[in-house]
């Protein structure tokens, strides 16, 4: 089962190495590029199970594996000595290490993946030293990677109905697994049968694209890996594996684990909506998402433009031109200005001018425009007054400026400041590209200082419609988002300076 909500291209199979995995394809035999495959065996107090787990690796796999790293996470038993003893009597290419202090389940994996990257492996398989996951199935996890079908492959105990319970999975764990997986799929926009399997194989170059050092050292590391892969647009595949529960000791605190993975996926969802801290600095060069809802800032600007007879329009900060394309369909001739020339912009505007708006509008942007649109732009420049004066200078005698700016006095920035947790987000009111902040009063004062007057003003509420991203329009999540949006719009009408997400103004020369 393949899961690729972002529809990205399949990654290349990898570089060749001295050891080979040759995969037979159908209908004809095709020799694939050779992969260097490594195995990371994470072990903690696994003295009684480690040797048996390693001995269960299929002979056909042992013949082709590049290396096996047994990583003992400061066990209190003889796990390290058992690993060394097995190595001395085995032909398996193997290294045994012991951490001086316990790094945690996630921390142990981090060191193993760093080892895989350093040794330029193509694939690394995560295997638990307690034998809970069948080593006999390791080839099934590697095969989709060898065929170039995925960037990660997870062994799932839930793919075949009834197998998990038949294999001894306790009912409370089974139900918890199903409930958490369903919730995580809904919030992340995936369709995995299981999020909680520790039997996994990764393309090493996919792991190298993740900021693993920022991930937790705890047991929810596996969830963060899934979210990281999904955010990067990587392909995730699943293969069925048998379920086995023996007398191994479980070190996972179930309630804490459930809380941690829930927090992880909620943070991911909020990040998709634009909330959540980000270390990014400098100008934002990513294309902005078109918000077509009639209740959004784009919806209001488009409504105002429909009242204007076909004319010349300047779209300042046009991004990838999605908004400008809709304006052009109304009959307007649109010139777009932005810092970056995004793919497809030439098909959406009549003219594009590449310029840094901090230096003002360039001469070749033209003048005598009936409408200049500055949607979510002024907060991105160092001197918004200078840019607004420049915009006013480009107007025709009967020209207008349509502006939208975020409301820094919205309840969300207020709460962040009061809590002492002010920081920039990926998108939204605290977008990491914002260098100036406005309240309604401060922006209207700026308008007056620039010799403009307000013809019309509107306030829009929070863009709760983005909650529907990744969910069907008739889904429960979409219905909840709809009800929340209605309540938010009512609150915005009642108290616009607190609940208003953006202020929009239709301006003309005073």
N, C-alpha and C positions, 0 to 999 in steps of 0.2 A: 504494500500500500504506500503510495507516494503522497506527500503533502507539500504543496508549493503554492501558498496563497498569493504569492507575488509574481508567479509565472516568469521566473528568471531562466536564463539558459543553463544547461547542464555544464558543470565544471569539467575542465580537461582531466583526463585520468591521472596525470602526474608524471613525474620523471622516472627514468629507468634506474635500476640498481642491479647489484650482483645477484640477488635472489629474485626469483620470478614467481608470479602467479599468472598462469595462462588460463583464460576463461573461454569455454566453448560457447559460441553464440549460435542461434538458429536463424534461417534454415541452413546456413553453411557455417563451417568452422572458421572463426576469425581469431587470429592471435592478437590480443590486446597489448598495449604498452605494459611493460613489466613494472610491478609495484614493489616498493620496499615496505613490508608490513612489520610493524612492531606490536608488542603486547605489553600493556601496563597492568601489572597485577597489584592492586591495592590490598594491603594486608594489615590487620590489627588484631593481635591475640588470636592468630590463625594457625598456631602450632599443630593442632590436631587435624587440620583439613588441608593445609597448603600443599603438601607433597601429593596427596591424592588428587587435588584439583589440577595440578600441573601434569600429572601422569595421564589424565583423561584427555589431554589435547590430542586430536586425531593425528596419526602418523603422517597423513598426507599434508596436513597443515604444518607440522613440525619440520618437514623437509623443505618448506618454502619460506618459513618465517625468517625475517632478518634478525630480530633480537627480542628477548623478553626481559623486561625490567621488573623485578620484584621489589616493591617499595614498602618496607616495614615502617609503620608510623609510630615508632617508639613503643612497641608492644611491651607488656609486662611479662610475657611468657617467652618461649624459645622460638618464636616465629623466625627470627633472623638466622639462628643456627640451623633450623630445619631447612630454610632456603639454601644455605651454603652447602649442607649435606646433600640435598637433592642435586644441586649444580655439579658437585664433584662426581656423582655417579651417572650423569646424564649427558647426552650429546646435544641437548637443547642449548642454543646460543643464549646465554643468560647472564644477567648481572643482578646481584642482590645488594640492596642498600638498606641502611637503618637510620632513620632520623633521630637526632639526639633528643628532640622534644616532639611532642605530638602536634602535628600541623593541622589536624582536623581532616575530615573526609574531603572537603574541597581543597584544602591546602595540599594534601597529598597528591591529588590529581594535578594541581598546578605544576608541581615539580616534575611529574611524569610527562606532561605535555610540553614543558620547556625542554625536557630531554629529547622528546620526539622531534621537536622543531630544530634543536641544535644538531641532531644527528641526521637531519634532512630526510626523515622517513616520509613516505607518501601517505600511509595509513597507520593509525594507532587504534588498537582495540582495548577497551576498558574491561578487565576481568577481575572479579572479586575473589580474594583468596579463601573465602569461607565455603566455596563450592555451591553457593545458592543458585548460581547461573551456570547452566550446563556448558562446559568447555567443548563438548562434542559438536555444538552448534556454531562454533566460531566462524567456520567457513561461510555459513549462511549470512552472517553480518558483513563479511568482507566482499562477498560476490557483487552486490549492487554498486559498491564503490569501484570495484575492478571494471565493471561494465560502464562506468561513467554516468550512472543514473541518479546519483545522490551525493551530497556532501557529508551526510551523517546517516547512520543506520542504527535504529534502536530495536533491541529485542523486546517484543511485547508478549506478556503473559495473558493479555486480554483479547487478542485477536480471534481466538477460537473459543466460542461460547462453551462454558463449563470447565475448560481446562484449568483455570486458576484454582477453583474450589476443589477439583479432583486432585490437583497436585498438593493440596494441604494448606492453601492460603486461608488463614482464619477469616471467619465471616466479617469481623469488625474491620480487618485490613482490606478485605475485598470491597466492602461498602465504602470505606474511606477513599480507597483508590478510585472507585467509579465516580463518587461525588466530586472529589477534587479535580479529576481529569475533565469531567464535564464543565465545571466552573472555569478551569484554566483554558479550555478550548474556546469557550464563549468569549472570554475577555481578551484572549490573544489572537482570536481569528484563525485558529488551527483546527484540525480534525484528527488528532492523534487518538489511538485507542488506549494508550497508557503514557502518562508523563513520569511515572515513578519507577521505571525499570533502571537498574544500574548496569545493564549489559548493553554496551554501545561501541560503535566503531565510527571513527571520524577521519575525514581527509585532513591531513596535518595543515595544509595550506588554508583550510577553512578555519581551523583553530587559531592560526597565526593572525587572522583578520579580526579576532575578538580581543577585547581588553580584559584578559583573564585575571590580571593582577587586581582589577577593581571588583572582582566577584568575591562572594563570601567564601570563608573557609569551612562553613558548616554543611549540613546535609542538603540544604536547598541549592547547593552549587549546581546540581544536575538540572534544576528548573531554570536557573539563570543561563546555563549553556543553551537550552532550548530557545529562550527568549532572545539571546544574543544571535543565534543562528537565524532565527526568523526575522529579526530586525535587519540583518545583513542580506536578506533575500536568498538564503541558502536553502537547498532542497533537503528535506528530511524524509527518509523512508523507514518503514517498519517491517520486521519479519517476525513470524510467530516463534516463540521459544517455550519449552516446557516449564512448568512451575514446580519448584522443589522447596519444601520447608522441612528441615531436619532439626537437630539439636543445637544449631549455631546460635550464638548469643546476639541479640539485636541491641545495638547501642543507640538507636534512634528514639528520641522522645517524640511520640506520635503527635501530641497536642502542639508542641512547639514547632514541629516540622510542618504541620498543617497551617499554623499561623504564618510561618516564614514564607512558604510557597504562595500563600494567598497574598501576602504583602508584596511579594516579588511581581506577581502577575498584575495586581492592581496598579502598582507603580508603572509597569510597562504600559498598561492601558492609558493611564494618565499622561505618560510620555507621548503616546501616539496622539493624544488630544492637544499636546503642546505644553502640558504642565510637567514639572520635574526639573531639577537642577541640571545644568549642563556646563562643562568646562570651556565651551567654545568662546572665543573672543574674536574681535575684528568684524569686518563687514559680513553680512549674511548673503551668500551667493547662491543659496538654494532657491528653487522656484517656489513661490507661494501658492497654496492651494486655493482654487476658486471656490467661493462659498455662494452657491446659486440660490439659496433659500431667500424668499421674499422678505424674511425677517432679519437677514444678515446685512452687513455693511455693503457688500456687493449688490445685494438685492435692492437696497435703497438707491444707490448710485445709478443702477440701471433704470430704475423707475424714473428718476429725475431726467436721465438722458432721453427717455422716450418722449418727454415733453418738449424736446428741442428738435426743430426741423433739421434735416440732414445738413451737416456742417463739418468744418475742420475741428478735430478734437486732438488734444495733446494728452497722452497718458504718461504721467511722470512716475517712474518706478513701475514699469509695466510688467516686470518679471518675465514669465514665459509667454505672455500675450493671451492667455485664456480669456481674461476679462475683456481685453481689447478686441478679441475676435467677436465676442457678443455685441460689442458696441458697433463694430463694422457691419454686422448683419442688419443693424437699424438703418443703414444708409450713410452713416458718418464715415469720413475719411480720417483714419487714425494714424498719428505719429507716436511711436513709443520710444521712451528714453529709459535706459537702465544701465547698471554697472556691468552686467554680464549679458552676452548674447546667448540666450538659451536655445536649445534645439527646437525648431519648429516656429520660432518667432516670426520669421520672414513670411510664413503662410498666414499669419494672423493680423499683421499690421501693414499699412500701406508704405510706411517708412520706419526704419529703426535707426536710432542714434545711440551709440555706446558711449557712456560718460559717467564720471563720478559726480554725483549730485552735491557732494560737499564742496565742489568747485563751482557750483551753479550750473544753470542750463547752458549748454554750448550754443554757439551762434547758429550752427546748422540745424538746430532743433526748430528754427523758424519762429514766426510770431503771427499776430492777428488771428488768434484762435477764438472760436465761438465758445468753446469749453476747454478748460484745463482740469484734468482729473488728477488729484494727488491723494490716492487711497492708501492709507497706512504707510506714508512716506516721511512726513516731517519729523517723526520721532526717531528716524534713522540717521538724520544729518546733524552735524555739530552745531550749525547755526540755522535753525528753522526760519528765523525772521528774514535772513538774507535770501533763502530759497523762496519764501513766500512772496517777497518783494519782486524777485526775478520772475516768478510765475505771473504776478499781476501785470508786469511789464510786457508779457507776451500776449495779453488779451486783446481782442478786437474791441472797438468802442462799446459794443453791446455784450461783451464777453462775460463769462461767469467762471468761478473756480468751485469745483466740487471737492470737498475735503473730508477725510475720515481720520480720526486720531483715537488712540486707546485712552481709556479713563483710568488714570493712576489712583483715583480715589475709589475705585471699585472695591467691593468687600474683600476680594482675594489679595491684592497687594497690601491693603490695610492690615489684614490678618497676619500676613507674612512679616510686616514691619513690627507690629505689636508683639509678635511672638519672638522677635529678634532673629528671625530666620530669613531675612531678605536675601534673595539671590536671583540670578537670571534663570529662565526656563528655556526649553527648546523652542517653543513658539508661544504665542499668546500675548497677554498684557506685559509680561516680563521677558519678552523675546530677547535672546542674548545679543541681537543686533540693535536694540534700542539704546540710544545715547542721550535722549531727552524725554522727559515725562511731563504729561499735561493733566490738569484737572479742567473741568468746564470753565471755571473762572479764569484760570491762567491762559487758556487758549483763546478765549474771547477777548481778553486784553491784548494778546498778540495780534489778533485780527484787526483790532482798532488801531494799534500802533503801525500796522502796515498799510493803512489807508484804505481798508476794505470795510464793508458793512455786511451784516448777516441778512440774507433774504429769507432763508428757511433753515430750520434746524430740526434734527431728529436724533433720538437716542435708541440704540439697539441693545438687546440683552446678550447674555452669554451664548456662544454657539453650541448649544447642547445637541444640535443635530449631528455633531461629529461622533456622538456616542454610538450612532448607528453604523459607524465604520466597521466592516467585517461581520456585520449581522444583517440578516434579512429584514426587509422593510416591514414584514408582518411579525417579526420576532418579539418576544416578551421584552427584550432589552430595548428595542425600537419603540415599543408602546410606552415603556417607562420614560424613555428620553423625551417622547412627545409630551407627556403629562408634565414633566419637569420644565420643559421649555415654555409651556403655556403659563405655568406658575411664575417662572422667571420674567416673562414679558409683562405680566401683571405687576410684579414687584418693581420692574423698571419704570413703568408708567407712574407708579406711586412715589417712588424715591429714585429718580434717575441718577443722581450723583453717587449713590451707594450701589445700586444694582446695574446701572448702565455699563455696558462693556465697551462701547465705542460711541463717540459723538460724531455726528455728521453735519456738515454745514454747506449751504449753498451761498456763495459769496459773490459780491460785485464791487466795483470801485465805489468808494464813498463819494 
